[in-house]
Amino acid sequence: MILMEDVYKTYPNGVSALNGINVEIKQGEFVYIVGQSGAGKSTFIKLMYREEKPTSGKIVINDMELDKIKEKRVPFLRRDIGVVFQDFKLLPKLTVYENIAYALEVIEESPKSIRTRVLEVLDEVGLKNKARFLPAELSGGEQQRVSIARAIVNRPRIVIADEPTGNLDPDTSWEIMKTFEEINERGTTIIMATHSKDIVNTLKNRVIAIENGVIVRDEQRGEYGYEV
Ligand SMILES: Nc1ncnc2c1ncn2[C@@H]1O[C@H](COP(=O)(O)OP(=O)(O)OP(=O)(O)O)[C@@H](O)[C@H]1O
């Protein structure tokens, strides 16, 4: 569960990115975050995995009230939230397998369980035959699949994706969306910021629209709502 109450975020340079956000997202929902450039979508998302802290307001993620948790518990929060970026953010010198295994090595899983789990997620994203490849040897869509595999390898309850299809062509974007849908069908919450009118209007899910740092629409099976 994700809960925000009266959340404000003003950056140190004085820019007010969020101006009073109130929202509740239940476990297992699939939510698009839409809005024009600079509306506050990325800021909204960054607050959820504590990349940024709110200036004021309350944020609860999976029973953890973020401004009350101790720094040493932040890794536990992060383990329960997988993050996927527009530009993949893979480590270029590590293979596909190593990029994914890394997320488990840092939490000191046993080598045997790491191997089992990495091969399992590679299978889930359809990349079992690319385990030994380097990121540069993959297409953009395949690289995004690796980053999705990395995001879900800890079996997080929430996956957050900031414009995950922004660098991909339309066909590849649909394949990536199919992967997100499969992850959602297994009960994982998906929060996805996107500019893609096509995706939002075709694969219907809850749509939260942000404008000037406030939620201006919140519809269970909404449309993108802007001419682009
Ligand atoms: N680290 C930062 N420091 C100062 N201002 C910032 C910072 N990050 C974002 N902003 C400002 O906050 C506002 C909201 O930005 P944000 O990145 O959340 O928007 P967005 O809706 O994700 O935009 P886009 O669709 O272009 O990614 C913008 O005015 C932006 O310039």
The ligand as a Tripos MOL2 file, in Angstrom:
@<TRIPOS>MOLECULE
LIG
   31    33     1     0     0
SMALL
NO_CHARGES

@<TRIPOS>ATOM
      1 N1         16.7290   18.1450   -8.3550 N.pl3     1 LIG1
      2 C1         15.9860   19.2020   -8.6760 C.ar      1 LIG1
      3 N2         16.3180   20.4400   -8.2530 N.ar      1 LIG1
      4 C2         15.5670   21.5120   -8.5450 C.ar      1 LIG1
      5 N3         14.4200   21.4680   -9.2570 N.ar      1 LIG1
      6 C3         14.0270   20.2610   -9.7060 C.ar      1 LIG1
      7 C4         14.7840   19.0680   -9.4550 C.ar      1 LIG1
      8 N4         14.1390   18.0350  -10.0400 N.ar      1 LIG1
      9 C5         13.0490   18.5350  -10.6320 C.ar      1 LIG1
     10 N5         12.9680   19.8740  -10.4280 N.ar      1 LIG1
     11 C6         11.9000   20.7850  -10.8910 C.3       1 LIG1
     12 O1         10.6670   20.3210  -10.3380 O.3       1 LIG1
     13 C7          9.6170   20.4060  -11.2980 C.3       1 LIG1
     14 C8          9.0090   19.0320  -11.5170 C.3       1 LIG1
     15 O2          9.9860   18.1920  -12.1380 O.3       1 LIG1
     16 P1          9.7630   16.6260  -12.4070 P.3       1 LIG1
     17 O3         11.0420   16.0850  -12.8910 O.co2     1 LIG1
     18 O4          9.1570   16.0220  -11.2130 O.co2     1 LIG1
     19 O5          8.6860   16.7010  -13.5800 O.3       1 LIG1
     20 P2          8.1780   15.5810  -14.5940 P.3       1 LIG1
     21 O6          6.7010   15.7040  -14.6290 O.co2     1 LIG1
     22 O7          8.7490   14.2670  -14.2110 O.co2     1 LIG1
     23 O8          8.7840   16.0430  -15.9890 O.3       1 LIG1
     24 P3          9.2840   15.1650  -17.2640 P.3       1 LIG1
     25 O9          8.0380   14.5780  -17.8510 O.co2     1 LIG1
     26 O10         9.9220   16.1890  -18.1370 O.co2     1 LIG1
     27 O11        10.2410   14.1340  -16.7310 O.co2     1 LIG1
     28 C9         10.2310   21.0150  -12.5660 C.3       1 LIG1
     29 O12         9.9930   22.4160  -12.5250 O.3       1 LIG1
     30 C10        11.7150   20.7330  -12.4010 C.3       1 LIG1
     31 O13        12.4960   21.7090  -13.0430 O.3       1 LIG1
@<TRIPOS>BOND
     1     1     2 1
     2     2     3 ar
     3     2     7 ar
     4     3     4 ar
     5     4     5 ar
     6     5     6 ar
     7     6     7 ar
     8     6    10 ar
     9     7     8 ar
    10     8     9 ar
    11     9    10 ar
    12    10    11 1
    13    11    12 1
    14    11    30 1
    15    12    13 1
    16    13    14 1
    17    13    28 1
    18    14    15 1
    19    15    16 1
    20    16    17 2
    21    16    18 1
    22    16    19 1
    23    19    20 1
    24    20    21 2
    25    20    22 1
    26    20    23 1
    27    23    24 1
    28    24    25 2
    29    24    26 1
    30    24    27 1
    31    28    29 1
    32    28    30 1
    33    30    31 1
@<TRIPOS>SUBSTRUCTURE
     1 LIG1         1 GROUP 0 **** ****
